[in-house]
Amino acid sequence: MLGHDVVVIGASVGGVDALPRLIGSLPAGLPASVFVVLHSAPQGPGLLPEIIRKTSAMPVRHAVNGEKIQPGRVYVARPDYHLMVKGSHVRVVRGPKENFHRPSIDALFRTAAESYGARVAGVILTGNLDDGTAGLFAIKHVGGIAIVQDPKEASAPAMPRSALRNVKVDHCLPLAKIGPLLVRLATTRNIPRSKKGALAKRRFLVPKDMEKEFGLPTSFVCPECDGPLWETKPGRSLQFRCHEGHAYSPDSLLADQAEALERMLWSAARTFDERANLLHRLGERKYHSETVGKNAGAKAKELEQQSELIRKLLKTYQRD
């Protein structure tokens, strides 16, 4: 019999504060391996292991590709690299981004579920949007334990709330109670060795294979590579992905569309302003052509009015 000896933790905004507090509550010699993903900037300094180490009784460091997984250690994702597990070894790879993140919480949770099944305990902490929801769903699908920080105390409650809406969560707790729960789960041996995770599916599929697997693509375009997107998981764990392996939750895709729309509106306002300025200048120089005509100043004022309308729209535009 085994305990829940594989712990995967995901956090985003507010995680730099929450992660040291959670991992600091775990004892030395914990009979479990702990994996941590924090959303970070690609060019970030990668100081998270050093920050966690100040409060941790367990060894903490960045994961190394190919190293053998050992209990009683904390493996932290590097900036701009996915942290995954494959069998008894760690994988650190620059694969396709998921939900605009590398490292991605979903990538860690999914591969842990595939390799360890019911032995996995997944923890979603503070953060925006919904990275980690699909991964937590995968953990529950293979019999693992789903744990979510109480959104009421999270610095950014969106990630915990998304998990609670879409996954049958086992525990929703304040941060201070998650550590003791993980200790109990790791030391209580009640999982048969024969309980295995789901078989992994390739993340890269040519379009022909994608159509065989998921049907025809949607009308949506991948924000990363401009390829078509397929709906890969109907129902509560819905995801969109392209054949290169980029994957998005609905909230992440909506956030990108909102950002793209805002960029286009600002670009349109700037173009109207530039055209109006050019017409003003040509009018001052008494330049005449079929394109400019005799009313350059009037045309410029019309463009300025249109630019102002766009700016008013932008003031009231709500991306979220």
Secondary structure, DSSP 8 states (H G I E B T S, - for coil): -B---EEEEEE-TTHHHHHHHHHTTS-TT-SSEEEEEE---TT----HHHHHHTT-SS-EEE--TT-B--TT-EEE--TTSEEEEETTEEEEE----BTTBSS-HHHHHHHHHHHHGGGEEEEE-S-STTTTHHHHHHHHHTT-EEEEE-TTT-SS-HHHHHHHHHS--SEEE-HHHHHHHHHHHHH---B-TT--------S---HHHHHHHH-S--S-B-TTT--B-EE-S-GGG--EE-TTS-EE-HHHHHHHHHHHHHHHHHHHHHHHHHHHHHHHHHHHTT---TTT-S-HHHHHHHHHHHHHHHHHHHHH----
